[in-house]
């Protein structure tokens, strides 16, 4: 039976500073490096056949740390469809300040399913691109494959919705914790 292991990148500088990252490049902190190494330890006994990362450095750095000790020759594929949500005009801004300035809009922009932040993506829009990735990936999986996916908080949402049969509301409000591994049998 094939398996997919999905995990969120380790803590970044923007995560630490409570900043909207979106498509912005923000690398791992020392804590993020340790989180990624811990994922690698937890997955060391898996016979991974291929791995996916987004085109953002935090996903790539996390995956390299997950693979380097136990799975150094794993084929890696980069796919921008699994990158973080585009926060548009909120990118680079502090979440606490935005919430304080406009609490009602912040709530909508941050966790509603279909309301995007100004010039950004809604979770529904992220779901559309992530589902195109899954629609391509799933039919290609052979029965004995083990696949790792290094993704982002918001790109994991539609993956979990698909595999766990979540509602739009649940998908939009669940937090995808750094260091947690989501395992699915195919």
C-alpha positions as CSV (number, residue, x, y, z in Angstrom):
1,X,0.0,0.0,0.0
2,X,1.3,3.4,-0.9
3,X,1.7,6.2,1.7
4,X,2.0,9.9,1.6
5,X,3.6,11.9,4.4
6,X,2.9,15.6,4.4
7,X,4.6,18.0,6.8
8,X,4.8,21.8,7.2
9,X,8.2,23.5,6.9
10,X,10.0,24.4,10.1
11,X,9.7,27.8,11.8
12,X,10.9,30.7,9.7
13,X,12.1,34.2,10.6
14,X,8.6,35.5,9.5
15,X,6.9,32.9,11.7
16,X,9.0,34.0,14.6
17,X,8.2,37.6,14.0
18,X,4.5,36.9,13.4
19,X,4.7,38.3,9.9
20,X,2.6,37.3,6.8
21,X,5.1,35.5,4.5
22,X,3.0,34.4,1.6
23,X,5.2,34.1,-1.5
24,X,8.0,35.9,0.3
25,X,11.3,34.1,0.9
26,X,11.8,33.5,4.6
27,X,14.3,30.9,5.7
28,X,14.3,28.7,8.7
29,X,15.4,29.8,12.2
30,X,17.5,27.6,14.4
31,X,14.3,26.2,15.9
32,X,13.0,25.6,12.4
33,X,16.1,23.6,11.5
34,X,15.6,21.5,14.6
35,X,12.0,20.9,13.8
36,X,13.0,19.7,10.3
37,X,15.6,17.4,11.6
38,X,13.1,16.0,14.1
39,X,10.7,15.2,11.2
40,X,13.6,13.5,9.5
41,X,14.2,11.3,12.5
42,X,10.6,10.4,12.7
43,X,10.5,9.4,9.1
44,X,13.9,7.6,9.0
45,X,12.5,4.1,8.6
46,X,10.3,5.0,5.7
47,X,11.5,3.8,2.3
48,X,10.7,7.1,0.5
49,X,10.6,6.8,-3.3
50,X,10.1,10.5,-4.2
51,X,9.6,13.8,-2.5
52,X,7.9,17.1,-3.3
53,X,8.7,20.7,-2.3
54,X,7.4,24.1,-3.2
55,X,9.5,26.8,-4.9
56,X,10.0,28.6,-1.6
57,X,13.2,28.3,0.4
58,X,11.5,27.3,3.7
59,X,9.9,24.2,2.0
60,X,13.2,23.3,0.3
61,X,15.4,23.8,3.3
62,X,13.0,21.7,5.4
63,X,12.9,18.9,2.9
64,X,16.7,18.8,2.5
65,X,17.1,18.5,6.3
66,X,14.4,15.7,6.4
67,X,16.2,13.8,3.7
68,X,19.9,14.4,4.2
69,X,20.7,11.9,6.9
70,X,18.6,8.8,6.0
71,X,17.4,9.4,2.4
72,X,20.1,11.4,0.6
73,X,19.4,10.0,-2.9
74,X,15.6,10.6,-3.0
75,X,14.3,12.1,-6.2
76,X,13.0,15.6,-5.4
77,X,10.4,17.5,-7.5
78,X,9.7,21.2,-7.1
79,X,6.1,22.3,-7.7
80,X,4.9,25.9,-7.2
81,X,1.3,24.7,-6.9
82,X,2.0,23.6,-3.3
83,X,3.5,26.8,-2.1
84,X,2.0,29.1,0.6
85,X,-1.0,31.3,0.1
86,X,-0.3,34.7,-1.5
87,X,-1.2,37.2,1.1
88,X,-1.1,40.1,-1.4
89,X,-0.9,43.5,0.3
90,X,-0.5,41.9,3.8
91,X,2.8,40.2,2.8
92,X,5.6,41.3,5.1
93,X,3.2,43.0,7.6
94,X,2.9,42.0,11.2
95,X,-0.2,39.9,11.9
96,X,-0.8,41.4,15.4
97,X,-0.8,45.0,14.0
98,X,-3.2,44.1,11.1
99,X,-5.5,42.4,13.6
100,X,-5.4,45.4,15.9
101,X,-6.0,47.9,13.1
102,X,-8.9,46.0,11.5
103,X,-10.1,43.0,13.6
104,X,-13.2,42.1,11.5
105,X,-11.3,42.2,8.2
106,X,-8.3,40.4,9.6
107,X,-10.6,37.5,10.6
108,X,-12.0,37.3,7.1
109,X,-8.7,37.6,5.4
110,X,-6.9,35.2,7.7
111,X,-9.3,32.3,7.9
112,X,-12.4,32.6,5.7
113,X,-12.7,30.2,2.8
114,X,-13.5,32.5,0.0
115,X,-12.4,36.1,1.0
116,X,-8.9,36.9,-0.2
117,X,-6.8,39.6,1.4
118,X,-6.3,42.6,-0.9
119,X,-4.5,41.5,-4.0
120,X,-4.0,38.0,-2.5
121,X,-5.4,34.5,-2.6
122,X,-8.4,33.1,-0.6
123,X,-8.1,29.6,0.8
124,X,-10.5,28.6,-2.0
125,X,-8.0,29.8,-4.6
126,X,-5.2,27.9,-2.9
127,X,-7.3,24.8,-2.9
128,X,-7.8,25.1,-6.7
129,X,-4.1,25.0,-7.4
130,X,-3.3,22.4,-4.7
131,X,-6.0,20.1,-6.1
132,X,-4.5,20.4,-9.6
133,X,-1.3,19.1,-8.0
134,X,-3.1,16.2,-6.2
135,X,-5.1,15.4,-9.3
136,X,-1.8,14.9,-11.2
137,X,0.1,13.2,-8.4
138,X,-2.5,10.6,-7.1
139,X,-2.9,8.6,-10.4
140,X,0.9,8.4,-10.8
141,X,1.4,6.6,-7.4
142,X,2.4,3.0,-7.6
143,X,1.1,0.6,-4.9
144,X,4.4,0.4,-2.9
145,X,5.5,4.0,-3.1
146,X,6.3,6.3,-0.1
147,X,6.0,10.0,-0.9
148,X,7.1,13.0,1.2
149,X,5.6,16.4,0.7
150,X,7.2,19.5,2.3
151,X,4.4,22.1,2.2
152,X,3.0,25.1,3.9
153,X,0.3,25.8,6.4
154,X,-2.2,26.9,3.8
155,X,-1.3,24.4,1.1
156,X,-1.7,21.6,3.6
157,X,-5.3,22.7,4.2
158,X,-6.7,21.4,0.9
159,X,-4.6,18.2,1.1
160,X,-6.1,17.5,4.5
161,X,-9.5,18.3,3.3
162,X,-9.1,15.8,0.5
163,X,-7.7,12.9,2.6
164,X,-9.7,13.6,5.7
165,X,-13.0,14.6,4.0
166,X,-13.2,18.0,5.9
167,X,-15.7,20.7,5.3
168,X,-14.5,24.1,3.9
169,X,-15.0,25.6,7.4
170,X,-12.9,22.9,9.1
171,X,-10.2,23.1,6.5
172,X,-10.0,26.9,6.8
173,X,-9.8,27.0,10.6
174,X,-7.6,24.0,11.5
175,X,-4.0,24.9,12.3
176,X,-1.3,22.9,10.6
177,X,1.4,22.7,13.3
178,X,5.0,22.8,12.4
179,X,6.7,19.4,13.0
180,X,3.4,17.4,12.8
181,X,3.4,14.7,10.1
182,X,0.2,13.9,8.3
183,X,0.2,10.3,7.0
184,X,-2.3,8.9,4.5
185,X,-2.6,5.5,2.9
186,X,-3.4,5.5,-0.8
